[in-house]
Amino acid sequence: MTDKQTDGTEEKLRIIFDGVSDGIFMISKQGEVYSWNTGASEILGWSKEEATGRVLAEMIMPPRHREVYEASGFFPHLSETISGRTIDLPALTRDNRVIDISLRVSELKINNRLFFIGFIRKLPVDGHPQHQPQSFNKLPEKEMEGKSWELTEIFERVTDGFAALDKDCLFTYVNRWACQMFQRELVSLLGKCVWDIFPEAVGSATYIALQNALHTQRHTQSVDLYAPLGLWLEYNMYPSANGVSVFFKDITVQKKKEKEVAEARALADKLIDSLPGVFYFYDINGKFIRWNKQLEEVTGYGVDEIAGMHPAQLFPDDEKEKIADMIKTVFENGYKDIEADFLSKSGIRTSYYFKSLLIEYNGMPCLLGTGVDIAERKKSNERLKQSYEEIRELTEYLQKVREEERMRISHEIHDELGQLLTVLKMDVSWVNKHIPESNTEVKKRIAETLGTIDHTVRTVRRIASELRPALLDDLGLRAAMIWHIREFEDRTGIKAKVDLMEKDIYLSDDQKTSLYRILQESLTNVVRHSQAKKVNISLTVKDANLILTISDNGQGFDAGRRTLKTLGLLGMKERTLGMGGQYSIQSIPGKGTTVTVVLPVQTETGAG
């Protein structure tokens, strides 16, 4: 939980707990005080600091009334049957006076942990406790449930919007996040019907979902657009006999990202279908993933037929060996060009020139191919160039979508999972503080658990940073590279000599991302293949060119052998070419490897 969220929670607790005259407390299943309001202090005399962490029954039980407490189920072990009941008991105050109190306790679950919330009211001195009108036996059930819902929202959903509605859909509670989302004041909502406040929502998906929740008494979820403010909201509705509680969160950013991804995919589909000649790509097992309409027209096969075919089945028997060799070569070397004859479903042979390239799609290697009719040979060079540029444009869109997805996942891992781990550590630390020092075995296990949580937090941060380092967007390329290099040294033990320019120069977001990914892939190759002991990394500007160099003293390889070209190397080359730069890799067996990227840039210094 962040400091901001903690401050907001404490403020809400103060307002809700101290805004009523009744004593309010929250205790664990073991009876230990977790929360304590001003009203409880005024009635029983114990301050919040004195009461927190103590067993409530032991603190307020007069010794001579032990049997009364045992009979009530309030001591020595808190019984779940006490929930929902009102108990009239004698209580011992801080100054050793015995007073009569009326006590009502209800269950409260927070993050699947069971607590009890209690309400205390002092009874008059001259009356019998069982017959006093001030007893909680007379307190309306709706009031008790309303208070429980308010506390549930505070402790369990502090970052979401929350509203409690009665069975007539009148607001009984609205938290500040909900008020901020809908740009409404709290006083304008409480006691009002939700459909009078938001008449435009009548008949919407949310309206139907709420009615369904009240009717079926089951949890209901919906996603809806609140048009007046342009907000996409996700609702979770939890009904009860007396109304419904609604948790909702703003997913507008997520919806915008989904729209951008959908638009990018739609554009990719248009590019594929607009390409000249045939276009297709399939995985290493020969299963077609995507193809354009022209492949269907040339071969005469329909969508379902192609989906179930192996690429070799589209060629005559005397061409099958050549096609098999072409497929093998592409997956080994990265590319292959051949001339071969399509064999249509009706038996017609058509000569085509095919250009095939190895790409990575959804984390797996795939063969991407284009083909042109050789009858158009004179135009083939210009058509293939256009195809390659459009394929590169498609690849850039796929890379952009992947980077956006990495950023989204990184933020969710860092924000959501990181927050949960922080809360978990706080809870474990709280438990640790309330275990006697003499219980060394439990103390030891809790210390180990805290160590595991810390390790998990570091791992979560590392994974989130590797997916998309926040430094790249916040402080620029140089800072992100330094951070990654230090992480590389710590993780691998390989020493790095670094020579980076003192100030960042202006680079587009795509250029920064591409250069960072090239560094990341290069260092990954050093670890996987080089057996190097040290690596030199430099980033300098010379003659209006930004030059990135990564060299190691490892075992090297024969750079002239095509079989050694990997998806990683091809990916770095494509990223560099996409920026209008030059990529080269030099290596000699036993002499190490050097990767060089030269990128034309503006020479003015600025934010990078």
Buried (B, 14 or more C-beta within 10 A) or exposed (E): BEEEEEEBBEEBBEEBBEEBEBBBBBBBEEBBBBBBBBBBBEBBBBEBEBBBEBBBBEBBBBEEBEEBBBEBBBBEEBEEEBBEBBBBBBBBBBEEEEBBBBBBBBBBEBEEEEBBBBBBBBBEEEEEBEEBEBBBBEBEEEBBBBBBBBBBBBBBBBBBBBBBBBEEBBBBBBBBBBBEBBEBEEEEBEEBBBBEBBEEBEEBEBBEBBEBBBEEEEEBEBBBBBEEEEBBBBBBBBBBEBBBBBBBBBBBEBBEBEEEBEEBEEEBEEBBEEBBBBBBBBBEEBEBBBBBEBBBEBBBBEEEEBEEBBBBBBBEEEBBEBBBEBBEBBBEBBBBEBEBBBBBEEEEEBEBBBBBBBBBBEEEBBBBBBBBBEEEEEEBEEBBEEBEEBBEBBBBBBBBBEBBBBBBBBBBBBEEBBBEBBEBBEEBEEEBEEEEEEEEEEBEEBEEBBEEBEEBBEEBBEBBBEBBBBBBEEBBBBBBBBBBBEBBBEEBEBEBEBEBBEEBBEBEEBBBBBBBBBBBBBBEBBBEBBEBEBBBBBBEBEEEBBBBBBBBBBBBBEBEEEEBBBBBBBBBBBBBEBBEBBBEBEBEEEEBBBBBBBBEBEEEEEEB
